[in-house]
């Protein structure tokens, strides 16, 4: 996957216009070859919505931008690329919560997000919706869902809701159900031409599948106005408008009246979601967001929304099926204020809580089906050091008068509570779910809690902890997922109720995935630098400074010191250069070739840098001057392979050269050339052989190569290796634990990649690795102090020039909290503990925990609880391929770490799930867990 256009013919920037020259080339190319259609240059080659008629660029600099939802931010990023992203107390755990999304379906697990959960119930059928970019670039749908047919005891990941033709779905999910058991899923979307829309899909089979969505924003969607943050409800009152589907959302106006940004809109469907009416305004233009419709017991319709200009909440009411508003005098009526939570963060463009967690006060609405009382829950900043609590207000006269706020969370700490959601059960019992940090003295880790009131919100029972494990906050500034805005983890979660249970879903980070860790950046960002590991440091030599008005290569030599996470300046290279190659032998660095701007020279200089003396020494020149080459050392010989004979690709040709320098004799000699000429390939040596991976050659279709050629110096011969799964050039590569890690680079359309592939030279097999946080090309890999480093390069977003990220070679990645979707249910009456398992007899299945113990060559798993009849385990590789499946009677299972053929599992990272069957016929499973095999 790539993002950010970067035409290859200007990668080396031979003129002094820096990045502007690449866009000039794109324009000229379009005019000369394809014809200019006025299309937006999309940052991701995987998305092609056709000609873009939408004109939402005005939002990038509008004050209204701070009100946009995460789904809206994502859509702007896809349209406009890098310019779009904005910058305690102990509880008794009652029951078992469970993961409900299938992590094995994530195509890019290290940079995948599940968030913003929603849930609906109809009898034994449950459907949970959530943001899910695990399959986005293959489906153009950001809207995942899971369903249960047994009341939430077991779940199936349904994949994603299909996107509309020539369009996409971009999140902000909401799921509702009608009295006939049809589920509806609303979302932000787009249609042909990139027009921003609100979409609604329908399921008639209990949530197993959804049809292609229908546009709900009829009459509001156009190339200028932008649609955002929709919510939905279905009239199940049995009244005159029973079965009507109502959708409300925010319409950001391209040309609003002075002092306003947007207005709240509504459309409705009276034919089961087949079509929607023309949208009408619920509010006048203003500064509104997060509208939520709800229906009372007599079919009356309420729409709640936040007024962020005045930090409060407004309500409108309709008694004619949403055709007009103003019933009982409620027409854009102020019902109460809140105090802003969090503190401003310029990098996030929003207010944040501790851990750079983007948050807001988002009010939510519920109406009692018993007596029509109206409830609003929201977060607010209370007096004193506590920064965020949850409050409830109520109206007993149809929304005209409102009570004083009641504090919902019952903790005695000063920690944060946020993202509340209120629902009402059929008997009038109120449930409010929210995130809570009361269990972490550092006020960082989060849990999910539920508060229950049985007296109309006047008092609340002791809060119930739904999550059995506290979740850390992932690294979200910078954001690990390149599609998501910085500092985002979620905007909301939901809870719903029937006559038996409260059902809650939430984004949960307890599970882990391997990723890269952000380290200290270059002190002054450069591109085109040569990066090499030597001793326990990483050197970045040469390149050019990106903060200068012209491209002028430098000899700057700086070292990154991993132990101190800082940089220091060393003796500069006597030759100013970029696009060179380097290799390490002992504590010496050998640097060869490159280009020098602004002179435009192609270099044959060859120099040695001694880390101990901090001095440079000139060596015999390369026989052939070239840039974009690779160096590798085997024994006492350095090999210079490939390259090009010009400062950039379009003015020269790829070379097949293989020239060898003997460190003992100080002489060069020519060796057998590469079978395929290539420039900007990744070149590394492993166990006496040299691997030349990918690269660029204009003679081949697309230019980018995926072939792997292996050179054996002992026989001066070449052989072929397994092809790189995705062709690329200018990628980084380095050796970690005798495996080759290839990361970043350019796609065939010259977008930059963030994908990573790991090559086992013994098995001649590629497997995916953790994706880069920042997509980049024109970078080189370096290994030092047991870690792999990706430093510098050409990123899609200039904000990340000079970026530095790393991971440990031993584990092939650094563990990071992985956002998933979790579920729990709480009985409406009786024992108020969270449970995910059905109590049916004295022998009912009750699992308290799953435990795992890894022994040499074996894995021992055990289920702790009662009623367990059998236990099983399924093991998968990171691509989702099942490696083995084992089961045994009882609560304990020991398996050999070998595949189906009995071969020991290769070193690496695997995923597994533990399942149990009870004597009562019920089943349960663990969350997806990680297994690291190292021998």
ABEGO torsion letter per residue (X at the ends): XBBEBBBAAAAAGABAAEAAAAAAAAAAAAAAAAEBAGBBBBABAABBAEBBABBAAAAAABAAAAABBAAAAAAAAAAAEAAABBXXBBBBBBEBBBBABBAAABABAAABBBBGBBBBBBEABBBBBBBBAAAAAAAGBABBBBBBAAGGABBBBAEBBBBBBGBBBAEGBBBBBBAAGBBBBBBBBBBBGGBBBBBBBBBAAGGABBBBBBBAABGABBAABBBBGBBBBBBAAGBAABGBBBBBBBBBBABBBBGBABBBBBBBBAAGGABBBBBBBABBBBBBBGBBBBBBAAGBBBBBBBBAAAGBBBBBBBAAGGABBGBGGBBGBBAEBBBBBEBBBAAAGBBBBBGGBBBBABBBBBBBAAAGBBBBBBBBBBBEABABBBBBBBBAAGGABBBBBBBABABABABBBBGBBBBBBAAGBBBBBBBBAAABAAGABBBBBBBBBAAGGABBBBBBBABABBBBBBBAOBBABAABBBGBABABBBBBBBAABBBBBBBBAABBBBBBBBBBBBABBBBGBBBBBBEABBBBBEEBBAABABBBBBABBBBBBAAAGBBBBBBBBABBBBGBBBBBBEABBBBBEEBBOAAGBBBABBBBBBAAAGBBBBBBBBABBBBGBBBBBBEABBBBBEEBABABAAABBBBABBBBBBAAAGBBBBBBBBABBBBGBBBBBBGGBBBBBEEBBAABBGGBBABBBBBBAAAGBBBBBBBBABBBBGBBBBBBGGBBBBBEEBBAAGBBBABBBBBBAAAGBBBBBBBBABBBBGBBBBBBGGBBBBBEEBBABAAABGBBBBBBAAAGEBBBBBBBBBBBBBBABEBABBBABBBABAABBBBABBBBBBBBGBBBBBBBEBGBABBBBBBBBAAGBBABBBBBBEABBBBBBBBAAGBBBBBEBBBBBBBBBBAAGBBBBBBBBBBBBBX
